[in-house]
Amino acid sequence: MTHPDGTSPYDANGQTAGRRPQRQTWIWGMTGALAVVVLGAAGAVVAVDAQSNNSAAVRAVAAEYVEAVAAGDANGAERLSSDTESPRPNAALDPAAFASAEHISDSELGRIRVDFEAGRASGQVSYELGGSSYSDQLELRRTADDEWRVTSGLKYEVAIDASGGGALGLRGADDPLPSDAPSITVYAGEYALISHNPFFETTDDARVAVTSNADSLFASEWIVPGADYAAEVRRQVGIAYEECAEQTDVWELQSCGIAAAEPSAKFSSSPAVDVSVEMTEAPTVSARDELSTWMEIEDRGSFRATYTGRDASGDEITEKIDLQASSADVEVTPTADGLDVAIYPY
């Protein structure tokens, strides 16, 4: 068969001229589709990898943490931090105390160096506090949930010793510093110190700046007896001797601090003698130094004792004797809201 122009509609291979084999078209179509799928998958892998190794995201966590500390937002800072590297258990900071502190200012976050393989990052942060400049190292770790958290920086473990008394605390906190904890974790800031004990007060300008240079906070350096301290000690000493005077045995009186004399020879049997004591003037104490919680009996006071027993003939007799307190040390132990006074006669 020929066309009117004299040409054949078949080619040399017997195929219709001008038409491509359908199988070849199908193969190339599938090849193109597979190529799109493979490249698309590769693109997805690249995107995921870039997301997990995003240094800008790590820096954003560090920057948000610094901003929270500068704003006095303890809860916000805690949300972005982790204590997994803390060397030992310690007391936690009351968020209200941090909110009441003077916070850092003019903070600048330097370059954050990220080791994605090790899951660690670090960088320098500088800041101002109380008119002075400071710098610190921020450390971050990647958690098992693939989240970055600050493990150190702008948060310091400060050694404390609150056993010296006075219920030393940070302004804004409901409770004093714990007396049984070796340290407290505190964010950078300047904290005002107060006494939770009505019989103590803080020294003038009792403020402590917690920075990268901070190391300790001792109650004995900031707490002194207040105006009502001596009166409260005298009151408790008087009560202690009144209770001592209620004893009816010579040995018991001597044990609690009243220098009771043995019954005289007028009595036929010393163990059968009853003693009644009335305190007419309470002993007084004096401090060994201005800040000491150890005192001693200074004025021994006066007591009127009446001894009652029987003579050799069996008749009841009495004898009245003036007594005083014996020498004694007095230990004053501050509590959370008062004083405990103990007397040690010698």
C-alpha positions as CSV (number, residue, x, y, z in Angstrom):
1,M,0.0,0.0,0.0
2,T,1.3,3.4,-0.9
3,H,0.2,7.0,-0.1
4,P,-0.9,9.1,-3.0
5,D,2.5,10.8,-2.8
6,G,4.1,7.5,-3.5
7,T,5.6,6.8,0.0
8,S,5.0,3.7,2.0
9,P,3.2,3.9,5.4
10,Y,5.6,1.3,6.8
11,D,9.3,1.7,7.7
12,A,12.1,-0.7,7.0
13,N,11.3,-2.7,10.1
14,G,7.7,-3.2,9.1
15,Q,6.3,-0.8,11.9
16,T,3.9,1.9,11.1
17,A,5.8,5.1,10.4
18,G,5.4,8.0,12.9
19,R,4.3,5.9,15.9
20,R,6.7,4.9,18.8
21,P,6.5,1.5,20.4
22,Q,4.1,1.7,23.4
23,R,6.2,-0.5,25.7
24,Q,9.2,1.8,25.5
25,T,7.0,4.7,26.5
26,W,5.7,2.8,29.5
27,I,9.2,1.9,30.7
28,W,10.4,5.5,30.5
29,G,7.3,6.7,32.3
30,M,7.9,4.3,35.2
31,T,11.6,5.2,35.3
32,G,10.7,8.9,35.6
33,A,8.1,8.2,38.3
34,L,10.6,6.1,40.3
35,A,13.2,8.9,40.0
36,V,10.7,11.4,41.4
37,V,9.9,9.0,44.3
38,V,13.6,8.4,45.1
39,L,14.5,12.1,44.9
40,G,11.5,13.0,47.0
41,A,12.6,10.5,49.7
42,A,16.1,11.8,49.7
43,G,14.8,15.3,50.1
44,A,12.8,14.2,53.1
45,V,15.9,12.6,54.7
46,V,17.8,15.8,54.2
47,A,15.1,17.9,55.7
48,V,14.9,15.7,58.8
49,D,18.6,15.7,59.2
50,A,18.7,19.5,58.9
51,Q,16.0,19.8,61.5
52,S,17.8,17.6,64.1
53,N,21.1,19.4,63.5
54,N,19.7,22.9,63.6
55,S,22.3,25.0,65.5
56,A,19.9,27.9,65.4
57,A,17.3,25.9,67.4
58,V,20.0,25.1,70.0
59,R,20.9,28.8,70.3
60,A,17.2,29.7,70.6
61,V,16.9,27.4,73.7
62,A,20.0,29.1,75.2
63,A,18.7,32.6,74.5
64,E,15.3,31.8,75.9
65,Y,16.9,30.5,79.1
66,V,19.0,33.6,79.5
67,E,15.9,35.7,79.0
68,A,14.0,33.8,81.7
69,V,16.8,34.3,84.2
70,A,17.0,38.0,83.4
71,A,13.2,38.3,83.9
72,G,13.3,36.5,87.3
73,D,11.2,33.6,85.9
74,A,12.4,30.6,87.8
75,N,9.7,28.3,86.3
76,G,10.5,29.4,82.8
77,A,14.2,28.7,83.4
78,E,13.5,25.4,85.0
79,R,11.5,24.3,81.9
80,L,14.6,24.9,79.8
81,S,17.1,23.3,82.1
82,S,18.1,19.9,83.4
83,D,19.8,19.0,86.7
84,T,21.1,15.6,85.5
85,E,24.6,16.7,86.0
86,S,24.2,18.1,89.5
87,P,26.9,16.5,91.7
88,R,24.7,16.1,94.8
89,P,21.2,16.7,96.1
90,N,20.6,20.2,97.4
91,A,17.8,22.5,98.4
92,A,15.8,24.1,95.7
93,L,15.2,27.9,95.3
94,D,11.8,29.2,96.1
95,P,10.5,30.8,92.8
96,A,9.1,33.7,94.8
97,A,12.6,34.5,96.3
98,F,14.0,34.6,92.8
99,A,11.2,36.9,91.6
100,S,12.0,39.3,94.6
101,A,15.7,39.4,93.8
102,E,17.6,42.0,91.7
103,H,18.0,40.3,88.3
104,I,20.9,40.3,85.8
105,S,20.8,42.9,83.0
106,D,22.5,43.7,79.7
107,S,23.0,40.0,79.0
108,E,24.8,39.0,75.8
109,L,24.9,35.5,74.4
110,G,28.0,34.7,72.5
111,R,28.6,32.0,69.8
112,I,27.1,28.6,70.6
113,R,29.3,25.7,69.6
114,V,27.3,22.5,69.0
115,D,28.6,19.0,68.8
116,F,25.6,17.2,67.3
117,E,27.3,13.8,67.4
118,A,28.0,14.0,71.2
119,G,24.7,15.9,71.9
120,R,26.5,18.7,73.6
121,A,26.7,22.5,73.2
122,S,28.3,25.4,75.0
123,G,28.8,29.1,74.8
124,Q,29.6,32.2,76.8
125,V,27.1,34.6,78.3
126,S,28.0,38.0,79.8
127,Y,25.8,40.1,82.1
128,E,25.7,43.0,84.5
129,L,24.6,42.8,88.2
130,G,24.9,45.4,90.9
131,G,27.2,47.6,88.7
132,S,29.7,44.9,88.0
133,S,30.3,42.7,84.9
134,Y,30.3,38.9,84.9
135,S,30.5,36.1,82.4
136,D,29.6,32.5,82.6
137,Q,29.7,29.4,80.4
138,L,26.4,27.9,79.3
139,E,26.4,24.1,78.8
140,L,23.6,22.3,77.0
141,R,22.7,18.6,76.5
142,R,20.4,16.9,74.0
143,T,17.9,14.8,75.9
144,A,16.5,11.3,75.0
145,D,13.5,13.1,73.6
146,D,15.8,15.0,71.1
147,E,15.3,18.3,73.0
148,W,18.1,20.6,74.1
149,R,18.3,21.6,77.7
150,V,20.7,23.8,79.7
151,T,22.7,21.8,82.3
152,S,24.8,24.6,83.7
153,G,25.2,28.3,83.6
154,L,23.6,31.3,85.5
155,K,22.6,28.7,88.1
156,Y,24.9,28.1,91.0
157,E,25.3,25.6,93.9
158,V,25.9,27.9,96.9
159,A,27.1,26.2,100.1
160,I,25.0,27.2,103.1
161,D,25.2,26.9,106.8
162,A,22.0,27.9,108.5
163,S,22.7,26.0,111.7
164,G,24.1,29.1,113.3
165,G,20.6,30.2,113.9
166,G,18.3,33.1,113.3
167,A,16.3,31.3,110.6
168,L,18.2,33.1,107.8
169,G,16.2,33.2,104.6
170,L,15.8,34.9,101.3
171,R,13.3,37.7,100.9
172,G,10.2,36.5,99.2
173,A,10.6,32.9,100.4
174,D,8.0,31.4,102.8
175,D,10.5,29.4,104.7
176,P,14.1,30.0,106.0
177,L,17.1,28.3,104.5
178,P,17.2,24.6,105.5
179,S,19.5,23.9,108.4
180,D,20.1,20.3,107.2
181,A,21.1,20.9,103.6
182,P,24.7,21.5,102.5
183,S,23.8,23.8,99.6
184,I,21.1,25.5,97.7
185,T,20.8,26.0,93.9
186,V,20.3,29.6,93.1
187,Y,20.0,31.6,89.9
188,A,22.2,34.6,89.2
189,G,20.9,37.6,91.0
190,E,21.3,39.8,94.1
191,Y,19.2,38.5,97.0
192,A,18.1,40.4,100.1
193,L,18.5,38.4,103.4
194,I,15.9,38.3,106.2
195,S,15.4,36.5,109.5
196,H,12.3,34.5,110.0
197,N,12.9,34.5,113.7
198,P,11.4,37.4,115.7
199,F,14.4,37.5,118.1
200,F,17.0,37.9,115.4
201,E,17.7,40.5,112.7
202,T,20.0,40.8,109.8
203,T,23.1,43.0,109.7
204,D,23.0,46.3,107.8
205,D,22.7,46.0,104.0
206,A,22.2,42.2,104.2
207,R,22.3,41.4,100.5
208,V,24.3,38.8,98.7
209,A,25.1,38.7,95.0
210,V,25.0,35.2,93.5
211,T,27.2,35.2,90.4
212,S,29.8,32.9,88.9
213,N,32.0,34.0,91.8
214,A,29.5,32.9,94.6
215,D,30.5,30.1,96.9
216,S,28.9,30.2,100.4
217,L,26.1,31.7,102.5
218,F,26.6,31.4,106.3
219,A,24.0,32.5,108.7
220,S,26.6,33.6,111.3
221,E,27.8,36.3,108.9
222,W,24.4,37.9,108.4
223,I,22.3,37.2,111.5
224,V,22.6,38.9,114.9
225,P,20.4,38.9,118.0
226,G,17.6,41.4,117.8
227,A,16.3,43.9,120.3
228,D,14.0,41.4,122.1
229,Y,16.6,38.6,122.1
230,A,18.0,39.3,125.6
231,A,14.6,39.7,127.2
232,E,13.4,36.4,125.8
233,V,16.5,34.6,127.1
234,R,15.9,36.1,130.6
235,R,12.2,35.1,130.4
236,Q,13.0,31.5,129.6
237,V,15.8,31.3,132.2
238,G,13.4,32.6,134.8
239,I,10.8,29.9,133.8
240,A,13.5,27.2,133.9
241,Y,14.5,28.1,137.5
242,E,10.9,28.4,138.6
243,E,10.4,24.8,137.4
244,C,13.6,23.8,139.1
245,A,12.3,25.3,142.4
246,E,9.3,22.9,142.3
247,Q,11.6,20.0,143.1
248,T,11.4,18.7,146.6
249,D,14.7,16.7,146.8
250,V,18.1,18.2,147.4
251,W,19.8,16.2,144.7
252,E,17.1,17.1,142.2
253,L,17.4,20.8,143.0
254,Q,21.2,20.6,142.6
255,S,20.8,18.8,139.3
256,C,18.6,21.5,137.7
257,G,20.8,24.4,138.9
258,I,19.9,25.5,142.5
259,A,22.7,25.2,144.9
260,A,20.7,23.5,147.7
261,A,22.6,22.7,150.9
262,E,22.3,19.3,152.6
263,P,20.0,19.2,155.6
264,S,21.7,20.2,158.8
265,A,22.4,18.0,161.8
266,K,19.1,19.1,163.4
267,F,17.4,16.5,161.3
268,S,17.6,12.9,162.3
269,S,17.4,11.5,158.7
270,S,18.4,13.5,155.6
271,P,16.4,11.3,153.1
272,A,13.2,12.0,155.1
273,V,13.6,15.8,154.8
274,D,11.3,17.6,152.4
275,V,12.4,20.8,150.7
276,S,10.2,23.5,149.3
277,V,11.8,26.4,147.4
278,E,10.5,29.8,146.4
279,M,12.4,31.9,143.8
280,T,12.5,35.5,145.0
281,E,14.8,36.8,142.3
282,A,15.5,35.1,139.0
283,P,19.2,34.5,138.0
284,T,20.4,36.6,135.1
285,V,22.7,35.7,132.2
286,S,25.3,37.5,130.2
287,A,26.6,36.8,126.7
288,R,30.3,35.9,126.3
289,D,30.3,38.0,123.2
290,E,27.8,40.0,121.2
291,L,27.0,37.3,118.6
292,S,27.4,34.2,120.9
293,T,24.5,31.9,121.5
294,W,26.4,30.6,124.6
295,M,25.9,32.5,127.8
296,E,26.6,32.0,131.5
297,I,24.8,32.8,134.7
298,E,26.0,36.2,135.8
299,D,23.8,37.0,138.8
300,R,22.8,33.9,140.7
301,G,19.5,35.3,141.9
302,S,17.9,34.3,145.3
303,F,15.8,31.5,146.6
304,R,14.1,30.9,150.0
305,A,14.2,27.2,150.9
306,T,12.2,25.5,153.7
307,Y,13.4,22.2,155.0
308,T,10.9,20.1,156.9
309,G,11.7,16.9,158.8
310,R,12.0,15.4,162.3
311,D,14.6,15.7,165.0
312,A,16.0,12.8,167.0
313,S,13.0,12.8,169.4
314,G,10.6,12.5,166.4
315,D,9.2,16.0,166.6
316,E,8.6,17.9,163.4
317,I,11.0,20.7,162.8
318,T,11.6,23.2,160.0
319,E,14.6,25.2,158.8
320,K,14.7,28.1,156.4
321,I,17.8,28.7,154.3
322,D,18.6,31.3,151.6
323,L,19.9,29.7,148.4
324,Q,21.3,30.8,145.0
325,A,21.7,29.3,141.6
326,S,24.9,27.4,141.0
327,S,27.3,28.4,138.3
328,A,26.0,27.3,134.9
329,D,26.4,27.7,131.2
330,V,23.4,28.6,129.1
331,E,22.9,27.5,125.6
332,V,20.5,29.4,123.4
333,T,19.4,27.5,120.2
334,P,17.4,29.5,117.7
335,T,14.4,27.7,116.2
336,A,12.3,28.6,113.1
337,D,10.2,31.0,115.2
338,G,11.7,31.3,118.7
339,L,14.5,30.2,121.1
340,D,15.3,27.1,123.0
341,V,17.2,27.7,126.2
342,A,19.1,25.0,128.0
343,I,20.9,25.4,131.4
344,Y,24.0,23.3,132.2
345,P,24.9,23.6,135.9
346,Y,28.5,22.8,137.1
